[in-house]
Amino acid sequence: MKKETRFPLYLRIPAWCASPSIQINGQAVQVEASMGGYAKITNNWKNNDQITVNFPMTLGVKTWKKNKNSVSVNYGPLTYSLKIDEKYLRFDSKETAQHDSKWQANADPSAWPSFEIQPGSAWNYGLAGDLSTPEKLFKVIKKPWPSDNYPFTISSAPIEIKARGKKIPGWTIDQYGLCAELPVSPVITQEPEEEITLVPMGAARLRISAFPVVK
C-alpha cells in the first residue's frame, strides 16, 4: 500500500476451535470470535504487517444416538479410526471386475491388478473409560512428518491417539463377509481392557470410526 490504511479484516474461525489466538506483528490482540463464525480485526494496516493465527486442537467425543449409541473420537478437525493392520490380497482383475467394468480382449490386466484389504489384527473393540473427560482418557501422540510427504497410511500418519478398549467377541463378520451391525451401547463384555491406537480416519483403509461403548 502507498500509505497506512485502516480497514476491517475478517478471519474464518472453524467450528471445531473454541479458543483461537491472534497476533499482529507478534503482539496478541483481543477479538471477539465465535466458533464457526468470524473474527473481526480493525487496524491501521501497513506494508509487511504479519498476522499469526493459532487454532488449538482439543479432544472430543460425539455420541451417535441413532447409530446404536456409538461414539466417535475427534481431535481438532479430524475424526479417528481404530488402527487395524491391513493385509493386502492381490487378485486377477479380470475375475474381480464388476458389472460393466470389463477388460478389453487384448488388454493386459496384470498391469492393473485388484486388491482386497482384510484385517490383519483384531477390529471388534469398544471404547472403555470415562468418555465425559476425553482430555484425561485419551493421549495424543505426535510423530515426525513422513519423509515422503504422504501422511495418509496407518504407518505414516504423524499423529495418533492412545485409548482404552475391550474386545466384543459377539461382534463378528456377518454372512456377507462384512463387519456386522454395531451392537447397542453400552455393551457388557468380560474381555480385559487393553490399550488401543487410533489414527486419522483418512489414513485408514479399514475403518472402525463409530465405536460401541463397553463396560
Phi, psi and omega in degrees: 000150181288332179207166178301133186226137180261126176199159179276143176241131181251129179244128181288130178253118181294152184295337182277351185255117183269338187218070177289155174234145185228137176234144172243117182053041176085356180254129180294142177237145178265121179224154174271122182222128178258147178299129181078010180240217183228146170261130181255125178238117175255126187207161170273099187272146176221166180304141177074008170299141181236127179251128178242126180241132179243128178248090180298138178262141178233158178277144178208157178234131177247131178262132180255088185298327181276000177237061174064025182061028178287167182229152174240149180253127179240147171225110187062229183275358188256141170261144187249150180239159174297137176280109183244129175301136184253120180254113183269126177246125183269138181229161174286117185291344174292326181278332185261353180301138184259141170052243185267009180274053183269155179276148173290155187302324184263010181281156178256096183293342180293340177283344181225069182290162175249153183229144171247133182254119180243154180290134176256006177211169183297143181235346189272064180255147166248155180279138179242159176107180182276098184286353179284346178233070184300330181293338177266329185280321186256151178237124180273127179246121179254129182244168179298148175296137183299142183294334179272005177063025181236101186268006192265043171225161182292337180273335184254354180303124186279004179215137179224163175234129174268130183226178177244138181210169175226143175289150177243096186302328182281352179264106191229189173282138182273187185292347180262005182079018181247167175297126181293167180303149177300139170286154181286130178275147003278150182252131176271124177219142181266004180292151180290152177285138182229160169278131177236159183245136176246144178233160177306136186303326181291346179268349186260138173270328175253123192236119163248101184244342173251104188265142166292157174257131185245155175238000000 
